[in-house]
Amino acid sequence: TTAVLFREEISRLQLELNQEKEKYQNVVLTCTQLKEALRKKTQKSDAADLLELKLKRETEKCQNMEIECNRLREVLSHKTRNADVSESHEQENYSLISIKEEDMSYDSSSFKHRN
């Protein structure tokens, strides 16, 4: 009878031990899954950090290109203004030359008529 009680106690303890082993294996499995999830999140976070850095670099490039475009626009505007002024001066010079030629033509024709 004592032996039977011991066997029953041993069986109960073995069952309890098996249940505890199963709980432990579930905890280990959960820990492994959490570690994997954390690793994946870390990878995603690292990838996001790299993308953010790339975006920052590209944004800086765009800003530099915009600055260069504005500079070139200003240069073009300045050259256009200079060309307009030069053309205006050429028109004035052409007008003055035309007036002088007309004056000379008039003077020579009146000189011919007098002779």
C-alpha positions, 0 to 999 in steps of 0.5 A: 500500500505504501508502494502503491502510494509512492507509485501514484505520487511518482506518476503524478509528479511525472505528469506534472513534470511533463506539463512543466516541460511543455510549458517551458518548451512553449516559453522557449518557442515564444522567446524564439519567435519574439527574438525573430520578430525583433530581428526582423523589426531591427532589419526593417528599422535599419532599412528605414534608417538607410532610406531616410539617409538616402532621402536626406541626400537626395533632398540635399541634391535637389536643393543644390540643383534648385540653387544652381537653377536659380543662379543660371536663371539670374545669369540668363536674365542678366545676359538677356537684359544686356542683349536688350540694351545692346540691341537698343544701342544698335538701333539708336546707332542705326537710326543715327547713321540713317539720319546722317546719311539722309543729311549727307544725301540732302547736303550733296543734292542741294550742293548739286542744285546750287552748281 
